[in-house]
Amino acid sequence: MSDHDRERETTIIQTTERRGGGGTIIAVVLLIVVLGLLFFFFGGNLMKSGPEKTDINVDISAPTGGDSAK
């Protein structure tokens, strides 16, 4: 039997249509926007070097001997 006399098997593979990467691009852009907003609202103080004004008023008074020290 030669190759010309045999039946050939044909395999058809159907794939769905290939979609573009538009959904992925939108997801990445939205992720960057959300991360930027989170940094703006919660991490804005990370770039500052320190408080501009420190108002510390500590009053430490040592107790006097008086009559209660007996």
Biopython code that builds the backbone (N, CA, C, O; Angstrom):
import numpy as np
from Bio.PDB.StructureBuilder import StructureBuilder

atoms = [
    (1, "MET", "N", (0.844, -1.168, 0.000)),
    (1, "MET", "CA", (0.000, 0.000, 0.000)),
    (1, "MET", "C", (0.900, 1.246, 0.000)),
    (1, "MET", "O", (1.768, 1.399, 0.859)),
    (2, "SER", "N", (0.689, 2.072, -0.917)),
    (2, "SER", "CA", (1.506, 3.269, -1.012)),
    (2, "SER", "C", (0.820, 4.419, -0.288)),
    (2, "SER", "O", (-0.336, 4.318, 0.122)),
    (3, "ASP", "N", (1.543, 5.490, -0.144)),
    (3, "ASP", "CA", (1.005, 6.650, 0.573)),
    (3, "ASP", "C", (-0.175, 7.267, -0.164)),
    (3, "ASP", "O", (-1.025, 7.894, 0.467)),
    (4, "HIS", "N", (-0.250, 7.112, -1.460)),
    (4, "HIS", "CA", (-1.329, 7.719, -2.225)),
    (4, "HIS", "C", (-2.651, 7.002, -2.010)),
    (4, "HIS", "O", (-3.713, 7.599, -2.185)),
    (5, "ASP", "N", (-2.601, 5.732, -1.633)),
    (5, "ASP", "CA", (-3.819, 4.954, -1.478)),
    (5, "ASP", "C", (-4.433, 5.081, -0.079)),
    (5, "ASP", "O", (-5.604, 4.750, 0.106)),
    (6, "ARG", "N", (-3.673, 5.549, 0.895)),
    (6, "ARG", "CA", (-4.197, 5.641, 2.271)),
    (6, "ARG", "C", (-5.047, 6.887, 2.431)),
    (6, "ARG", "O", (-4.846, 7.904, 1.766)),
    (7, "GLU", "N", (-6.000, 6.769, 3.337)),
    (7, "GLU", "CA", (-6.782, 7.965, 3.692)),
    (7, "GLU", "C", (-5.962, 8.798, 4.666)),
    (7, "GLU", "O", (-5.228, 8.269, 5.501)),
    (8, "ARG", "N", (-6.098, 10.060, 4.544)),
    (8, "ARG", "CA", (-5.350, 10.944, 5.441)),
    (8, "ARG", "C", (-6.277, 11.445, 6.527)),
    (8, "ARG", "O", (-7.451, 11.736, 6.298)),
    (9, "GLU", "N", (-5.708, 11.536, 7.718)),
    (9, "GLU", "CA", (-6.454, 12.107, 8.827)),
    (9, "GLU", "C", (-6.264, 13.603, 8.799)),
    (9, "GLU", "O", (-5.149, 14.096, 8.628)),
    (10, "THR", "N", (-7.338, 14.312, 8.964)),
    (10, "THR", "CA", (-7.253, 15.767, 8.993)),
    (10, "THR", "C", (-7.727, 16.238, 10.363)),
    (10, "THR", "O", (-8.830, 15.901, 10.791)),
    (11, "THR", "N", (-6.921, 16.990, 11.026)),
    (11, "THR", "CA", (-7.267, 17.536, 12.337)),
    (11, "THR", "C", (-7.453, 19.037, 12.182)),
    (11, "THR", "O", (-6.569, 19.749, 11.707)),
    (12, "ILE", "N", (-8.611, 19.489, 12.590)),
    (12, "ILE", "CA", (-8.906, 20.919, 12.514)),
    (12, "ILE", "C", (-8.977, 21.453, 13.941)),
    (12, "ILE", "O", (-9.764, 20.979, 14.760)),
    (13, "ILE", "N", (-8.169, 22.413, 14.211)),
    (13, "ILE", "CA", (-8.168, 23.042, 15.534)),
    (13, "ILE", "C", (-8.731, 24.438, 15.361)),
    (13, "ILE", "O", (-8.181, 25.274, 14.643)),
    (14, "GLN", "N", (-9.852, 24.664, 16.045)),
    (14, "GLN", "CA", (-10.467, 25.986, 15.970)),
    (14, "GLN", "C", (-10.130, 26.751, 17.246)),
    (14, "GLN", "O", (-10.309, 26.251, 18.357)),
    (15, "THR", "N", (-9.661, 27.917, 17.067)),
    (15, "THR", "CA", (-9.383, 28.772, 18.215)),
    (15, "THR", "C", (-10.301, 29.969, 18.150)),
    (15, "THR", "O", (-10.794, 30.345, 17.087)),
    (16, "THR", "N", (-10.518, 30.554, 19.298)),
    (16, "THR", "CA", (-11.340, 31.757, 19.325)),
    (16, "THR", "C", (-10.553, 32.918, 18.740)),
    (16, "THR", "O", (-9.339, 32.836, 18.556)),
    (17, "GLU", "N", (-11.237, 33.959, 18.463)),
    (17, "GLU", "CA", (-10.571, 35.125, 17.901)),
    (17, "GLU", "C", (-9.620, 35.711, 18.927)),
    (17, "GLU", "O", (-9.907, 35.725, 20.125)),
    (18, "ARG", "N", (-8.512, 36.183, 18.454)),
    (18, "ARG", "CA", (-7.555, 36.822, 19.355)),
    (18, "ARG", "C", (-8.016, 38.249, 19.605)),
    (18, "ARG", "O", (-8.317, 39.007, 18.683)),
    (19, "ARG", "N", (-8.056, 38.573, 20.848)),
    (19, "ARG", "CA", (-8.464, 39.934, 21.212)),
    (19, "ARG", "C", (-7.227, 40.786, 21.397)),
    (19, "ARG", "O", (-6.134, 40.275, 21.643)),
    (20, "GLY", "N", (-7.408, 42.070, 21.278)),
    (20, "GLY", "CA", (-6.294, 42.983, 21.479)),
    (20, "GLY", "C", (-5.970, 43.114, 22.954)),
    (20, "GLY", "O", (-6.644, 42.523, 23.798)),
    (21, "GLY", "N", (-4.967, 43.869, 23.261)),
    (21, "GLY", "CA", (-4.539, 44.046, 24.643)),
    (21, "GLY", "C", (-5.147, 45.267, 25.299)),
    (21, "GLY", "O", (-4.597, 45.788, 26.270)),
    (22, "GLY", "N", (-6.278, 45.731, 24.782)),
    (22, "GLY", "CA", (-6.895, 46.940, 25.340)),
    (22, "GLY", "C", (-7.326, 46.781, 26.779)),
    (22, "GLY", "O", (-7.165, 47.705, 27.576)),
    (23, "GLY", "N", (-7.868, 45.633, 27.127)),
    (23, "GLY", "CA", (-8.289, 45.395, 28.511)),
    (23, "GLY", "C", (-7.121, 45.389, 29.470)),
    (23, "GLY", "O", (-7.227, 45.891, 30.589)),
    (24, "THR", "N", (-6.016, 44.828, 29.043)),
    (24, "THR", "CA", (-4.826, 44.797, 29.888)),
    (24, "THR", "C", (-4.262, 46.194, 30.081)),
    (24, "THR", "O", (-3.834, 46.552, 31.179)),
    (25, "ILE", "N", (-4.263, 46.975, 29.024)),
    (25, "ILE", "CA", (-3.751, 48.348, 29.126)),
    (25, "ILE", "C", (-4.610, 49.168, 30.077)),
    (25, "ILE", "O", (-4.085, 49.921, 30.897)),
    (26, "ILE", "N", (-5.933, 49.027, 29.973)),
    (26, "ILE", "CA", (-6.836, 49.752, 30.863)),
    (26, "ILE", "C", (-6.620, 49.321, 32.308)),
    (26, "ILE", "O", (-6.625, 50.164, 33.206)),
    (27, "ALA", "N", (-6.430, 48.017, 32.553)),
    (27, "ALA", "CA", (-6.205, 47.527, 33.908)),
    (27, "ALA", "C", (-4.916, 48.090, 34.496)),
    (27, "ALA", "O", (-4.884, 48.455, 35.671)),
    (28, "VAL", "N", (-3.864, 48.164, 33.706)),
    (28, "VAL", "CA", (-2.588, 48.702, 34.191)),
    (28, "VAL", "C", (-2.714, 50.186, 34.499)),
    (28, "VAL", "O", (-2.204, 50.650, 35.519)),
    (29, "VAL", "N", (-3.382, 50.933, 33.638)),
    (29, "VAL", "CA", (-3.563, 52.371, 33.870)),
    (29, "VAL", "C", (-4.392, 52.600, 35.126)),
    (29, "VAL", "O", (-4.060, 53.470, 35.930)),
    (30, "LEU", "N", (-5.462, 51.837, 35.308)),
    (30, "LEU", "CA", (-6.281, 51.986, 36.516)),
    (30, "LEU", "C", (-5.492, 51.631, 37.766)),
    (30, "LEU", "O", (-5.642, 52.292, 38.793)),
    (31, "LEU", "N", (-4.665, 50.615, 37.703)),
    (31, "LEU", "CA", (-3.841, 50.241, 38.845)),
    (31, "LEU", "C", (-2.877, 51.361, 39.213)),
    (31, "LEU", "O", (-2.691, 51.659, 40.393)),
    (32, "ILE", "N", (-2.268, 51.979, 38.214)),
    (32, "ILE", "CA", (-1.344, 53.088, 38.484)),
    (32, "ILE", "C", (-2.082, 54.263, 39.094)),
    (32, "ILE", "O", (-1.562, 54.904, 40.008)),
    (33, "VAL", "N", (-3.287, 54.565, 38.611)),
    (33, "VAL", "CA", (-4.069, 55.676, 39.152)),
    (33, "VAL", "C", (-4.455, 55.400, 40.605)),
    (33, "VAL", "O", (-4.343, 56.281, 41.456)),
    (34, "VAL", "N", (-4.906, 54.183, 40.887)),
    (34, "VAL", "CA", (-5.302, 53.850, 42.262)),
    (34, "VAL", "C", (-4.099, 53.912, 43.196)),
    (34, "VAL", "O", (-4.210, 54.441, 44.301)),
    (35, "LEU", "N", (-2.958, 53.385, 42.778)),
    (35, "LEU", "CA", (-1.762, 53.463, 43.616)),
    (35, "LEU", "C", (-1.324, 54.912, 43.836)),
    (35, "LEU", "O", (-0.880, 55.268, 44.928)),
    (36, "GLY", "N", (-1.446, 55.737, 42.813)),
    (36, "GLY", "CA", (-1.110, 57.153, 42.967)),
    (36, "GLY", "C", (-2.029, 57.860, 43.953)),
    (36, "GLY", "O", (-1.573, 58.661, 44.769)),
    (37, "LEU", "N", (-3.327, 57.563, 43.877)),
    (37, "LEU", "CA", (-4.267, 58.170, 44.822)),
    (37, "LEU", "C", (-4.010, 57.698, 46.247)),
    (37, "LEU", "O", (-4.073, 58.494, 47.184)),
    (38, "LEU", "N", (-3.722, 56.416, 46.418)),
    (38, "LEU", "CA", (-3.414, 55.915, 47.761)),
    (38, "LEU", "C", (-2.171, 56.586, 48.317)),
    (38, "LEU", "O", (-2.138, 56.937, 49.497)),
    (39, "PHE", "N", (-1.150, 56.771, 47.494)),
    (39, "PHE", "CA", (0.056, 57.453, 47.958)),
    (39, "PHE", "C", (-0.236, 58.907, 48.289)),
    (39, "PHE", "O", (0.280, 59.433, 49.275)),
    (40, "PHE", "N", (-1.050, 59.558, 47.486)),
    (40, "PHE", "CA", (-1.373, 60.967, 47.712)),
    (40, "PHE", "C", (-2.124, 61.150, 49.030)),
    (40, "PHE", "O", (-1.837, 62.077, 49.787)),
    (41, "PHE", "N", (-3.092, 60.258, 49.302)),
    (41, "PHE", "CA", (-3.898, 60.414, 50.511)),
    (41, "PHE", "C", (-3.203, 59.911, 51.770)),
    (41, "PHE", "O", (-3.346, 60.518, 52.831)),
    (42, "PHE", "N", (-2.453, 58.814, 51.676)),
    (42, "PHE", "CA", (-1.905, 58.204, 52.877)),
    (42, "PHE", "C", (-0.396, 58.339, 53.015)),
    (42, "PHE", "O", (0.116, 58.225, 54.129)),
    (43, "GLY", "N", (0.325, 58.571, 51.953)),
    (43, "GLY", "CA", (1.775, 58.601, 52.038)),
    (43, "GLY", "C", (2.373, 59.935, 51.688)),
    (43, "GLY", "O", (3.563, 60.007, 51.381)),
    (44, "GLY", "N", (1.604, 60.987, 51.723)),
    (44, "GLY", "CA", (2.102, 62.299, 51.344)),
    (44, "GLY", "C", (3.188, 62.820, 52.261)),
    (44, "GLY", "O", (4.015, 63.633, 51.847)),
    (45, "ASN", "N", (3.197, 62.363, 53.500)),
    (45, "ASN", "CA", (4.191, 62.848, 54.455)),
    (45, "ASN", "C", (5.528, 62.142, 54.311)),
    (45, "ASN", "O", (6.483, 62.508, 54.996)),
    (46, "LEU", "N", (5.627, 61.157, 53.456)),
    (46, "LEU", "CA", (6.878, 60.436, 53.301)),
    (46, "LEU", "C", (7.951, 61.297, 52.646)),
    (46, "LEU", "O", (9.139, 61.061, 52.862)),
    (47, "MET", "N", (7.565, 62.274, 51.866)),
    (47, "MET", "CA", (8.531, 63.095, 51.156)),
    (47, "MET", "C", (8.985, 64.308, 51.967)),
    (47, "MET", "O", (9.941, 64.983, 51.583)),
    (48, "LYS", "N", (8.325, 64.585, 53.060)),
    (48, "LYS", "CA", (8.704, 65.744, 53.878)),
    (48, "LYS", "C", (9.886, 65.382, 54.764)),
    (48, "LYS", "O", (10.044, 64.230, 55.166)),
    (49, "SER", "N", (10.716, 66.378, 55.065)),
    (49, "SER", "CA", (11.899, 66.124, 55.879)),
    (49, "SER", "C", (11.576, 66.108, 57.368)),
    (49, "SER", "O", (12.296, 65.475, 58.140)),
    (50, "GLY", "N", (10.543, 66.768, 57.777)),
    (50, "GLY", "CA", (10.180, 66.792, 59.191)),
    (50, "GLY", "C", (9.138, 67.868, 59.429)),
    (50, "GLY", "O", (8.767, 68.603, 58.514)),
    (51, "PRO", "N", (8.674, 67.953, 60.653)),
    (51, "PRO", "CA", (7.670, 68.984, 60.943)),
    (51, "PRO", "C", (8.279, 70.380, 60.827)),
    (51, "PRO", "O", (9.433, 70.602, 61.192)),
    (52, "GLU", "N", (7.490, 71.302, 60.321)),
    (52, "GLU", "CA", (7.992, 72.665, 60.138)),
    (52, "GLU", "C", (8.072, 73.413, 61.471)),
    (52, "GLU", "O", (8.972, 74.229, 61.666)),
    (53, "LYS", "N", (7.151, 73.144, 62.377)),
    (53, "LYS", "CA", (7.153, 73.839, 63.659)),
    (53, "LYS", "C", (6.979, 72.813, 64.762)),
    (53, "LYS", "O", (6.048, 72.008, 64.746)),
    (54, "THR", "N", (7.880, 72.856, 65.707)),
    (54, "THR", "CA", (7.736, 71.993, 66.872)),
    (54, "THR", "C", (7.445, 72.881, 68.069)),
    (54, "THR", "O", (8.233, 73.766, 68.402)),
    (55, "ASP", "N", (6.329, 72.647, 68.703)),
    (55, "ASP", "CA", (5.921, 73.435, 69.864)),
    (55, "ASP", "C", (5.860, 72.492, 71.058)),
    (55, "ASP", "O", (4.821, 71.906, 71.362)),
    (56, "ILE", "N", (7.007, 72.363, 71.726)),
    (56, "ILE", "CA", (7.086, 71.466, 72.870)),
    (56, "ILE", "C", (7.232, 72.320, 74.125)),
    (56, "ILE", "O", (8.154, 73.126, 74.251)),
    (57, "ASN", "N", (6.302, 72.121, 75.038)),
    (57, "ASN", "CA", (6.326, 72.866, 76.287)),
    (57, "ASN", "C", (6.226, 71.845, 77.421)),
    (57, "ASN", "O", (5.148, 71.320, 77.702)),
    (58, "VAL", "N", (7.353, 71.571, 78.062)),
    (58, "VAL", "CA", (7.394, 70.602, 79.148)),
    (58, "VAL", "C", (7.721, 71.355, 80.418)),
    (58, "VAL", "O", (8.724, 72.063, 80.498)),
    (59, "ASP", "N", (6.854, 71.194, 81.419)),
    (59, "ASP", "CA", (7.053, 71.857, 82.720)),
    (59, "ASP", "C", (7.227, 70.768, 83.768)),
    (59, "ASP", "O", (6.276, 70.087, 84.152)),
    (60, "ILE", "N", (8.475, 70.623, 84.222)),
    (60, "ILE", "CA", (8.771, 69.620, 85.242)),
    (60, "ILE", "C", (9.121, 70.368, 86.509)),
    (60, "ILE", "O", (10.114, 71.092, 86.585)),
    (61, "SER", "N", (8.278, 70.168, 87.493)),
    (61, "SER", "CA", (8.525, 70.828, 88.790)),
    (61, "SER", "C", (8.838, 69.740, 89.820)),
    (61, "SER", "O", (8.110, 68.756, 89.956)),
    (62, "ALA", "N", (9.933, 69.945, 90.534)),
    (62, "ALA", "CA", (10.305, 69.009, 91.585)),
    (62, "ALA", "C", (9.497, 69.351, 92.832)),
    (62, "ALA", "O", (9.335, 70.525, 93.167)),
    (63, "PRO", "N", (8.999, 68.349, 93.508)),
    (63, "PRO", "CA", (8.227, 68.646, 94.715)),
    (63, "PRO", "C", (9.120, 69.248, 95.812)),
    (63, "PRO", "O", (10.287, 68.879, 95.937)),
    (64, "THR", "N", (8.577, 70.150, 96.583)),
    (64, "THR", "CA", (9.326, 70.776, 97.682)),
    (64, "THR", "C", (9.202, 69.902, 98.937)),
    (64, "THR", "O", (8.271, 69.105, 99.049)),
    (65, "GLY", "N", (10.109, 70.048, 99.845)),
    (65, "GLY", "CA", (10.142, 69.231, 101.076)),
    (65, "GLY", "C", (8.889, 69.434, 101.924)),
    (65, "GLY", "O", (8.209, 68.459, 102.244)),
    (66, "GLY", "N", (8.576, 70.638, 102.284)),
    (66, "GLY", "CA", (7.386, 70.982, 103.058)),
    (66, "GLY", "C", (7.133, 70.097, 104.271)),
    (66, "GLY", "O", (8.024, 69.370, 104.710)),
    (67, "ASP", "N", (5.918, 70.158, 104.812)),
    (67, "ASP", "CA", (5.549, 69.402, 106.013)),
    (67, "ASP", "C", (5.210, 67.945, 105.702)),
    (67, "ASP", "O", (5.245, 67.117, 106.612)),
    (68, "SER", "N", (4.894, 67.609, 104.496)),
    (68, "SER", "CA", (4.471, 66.252, 104.183)),
    (68, "SER", "C", (5.632, 65.295, 104.041)),
    (68, "SER", "O", (5.409, 64.102, 103.840)),
    (69, "ALA", "N", (6.872, 65.771, 104.137)),
    (69, "ALA", "CA", (8.048, 64.927, 103.948)),
    (69, "ALA", "C", (8.503, 64.272, 105.250)),
    (69, "ALA", "O", (9.542, 63.612, 105.238)),
    (70, "LYS", "N", (7.792, 64.410, 106.370)),
    (70, "LYS", "CA", (8.220, 63.882, 107.670)),
    (70, "LYS", "C", (8.123, 62.395, 107.730)),
    (70, "LYS", "O", (8.446, 61.796, 108.755)),
]
sb = StructureBuilder()
sb.init_structure("model")
sb.init_model(0)
sb.init_chain("A")
sb.init_seg("    ")
for serial, (resi, resn, name, xyz) in enumerate(atoms, 1):
    if name == "N":
        sb.init_residue(resn, " ", resi, " ")
    sb.init_atom(name, np.array(xyz, "f"), 0.0, 1.0, " ", f" {name:<3s}", serial, name[0])
structure = sb.get_structure()
